[in-house]
Amino acid sequence: MPDPGDSSGLVLDTSVWINLLATDSMGVILSALGKPLYVPEQVEAELKRHPTTGATFTTRNHPLRRLSPRVSVLSLEGKEVDLFLEIVGAPVGDALGDGEAAAIAVAVHRGLDLIIDDRKARRILRERFGQIRAYWTVDLLNAHSVVDSLGRPLVDERFAKALRFGRMHDPRV
């Protein structure tokens, strides 16, 4: 199974952050993963509410801002902006939302791996950006370092919470 723990840095899309929040163990999971994590501002902007509590996030209390320095919020730069606009402006069958497009643009131009669950986005990655290593949320939760730190029973419990409260799906089924 692919292991995001082998990555030097990871960009996470909105649905992945929602799934992590739904586990109620996001900080512990990210600490166990032990990798630099990046989030484009567009992804941060899409993450407005906690999936289990419904609490609204403001700039001051946004969970991604509180995870610094482990998580870096990024502004798109130069060619990333061009690629972002190209992806969001593509014909309907190939267009993506702001979060997915920004995450792909950052991964492509900064040479980072990507954790993204959207099937359409993953198809576009395969067709246009085959050099980008892409993972699912399930891969993150099953990373060796995460399982070693939390233990299989707790990982399975957190996976179930992400399925119930997040946008989680298991790509293996």
Buried (B, 14 or more C-beta within 10 A) or exposed (E): EBBBBEBEBBBBBBBBBBBBBBBBBBEBBBBBBEBBBBBBBBBBEBBEEBBBEEEEBEEEEBBBBEBEEBBBBBEBEEEBBEBBEBBBEEEEEBBBBBBBBBBBBBBBBEEBBBBBBBEEBBEBBEEBBEEBBBBBBBBBBBBBBBBEBBEEEBBBBBBEBBBEBBBBBEEEE
